[in-house]
Amino acid sequence: MLSTIRLSSSDRGLKALTYVVISGLQGKKVSRARCSIGSVLLLDFGKLETVGKGKQKMEIGEWHLFIEMAAWAISKHGKAFLNSEDVSSEIKSTISRIEGSVVRETTIGRNGNVRPTFENGYVIDISKKYKRRNDTNWAFFYREAWWLGHDDKARPFEFACETAERKPLRRVGKAKRAHRSSPF
């Protein structure tokens, strides 16, 4: 059963969740970078793992970043070379340049902006776009077990995970220590 908690940027549990994402990504390589439809990006980090069965079988990274309704730009050493406004064919032919890059640090802002930086000078700036339909801006998935995402609703951060029980998740308590990249 999939249980979901919606969190505002002032919820104490969000600090713990962002810390898990930030520390989990640190030191991971981009194992695969691809463009889906339009400017939707799918980035896999860490070892690729096979999930699903039969026709639903696919390979995904230990960590997975899905960027949908967001403005994004990729730069290297301060010089932008690819962004969400580029044509899909250009994105598809260029996005693989970041494969093999190792995450140095990731920042998740209260406003929903995300900024992974890499040891080789690449930076991805992700900022939310406001749409009427409240679509997901981005989501970090961990081994298909849980995810933390952001959308445009009143309580913009969302955490979901598979639970064996049919009980809803409770709020996550206050984090014991904060990471310098977590603004919560």
Summary of the structure (lengths in Angstrom):
residues: 184
radius of gyration: 16.1
end to end distance: 28.5
largest distance: 49.2
contacts: 535
relative contact order: 0.26
helix: 15%
strand: 46%
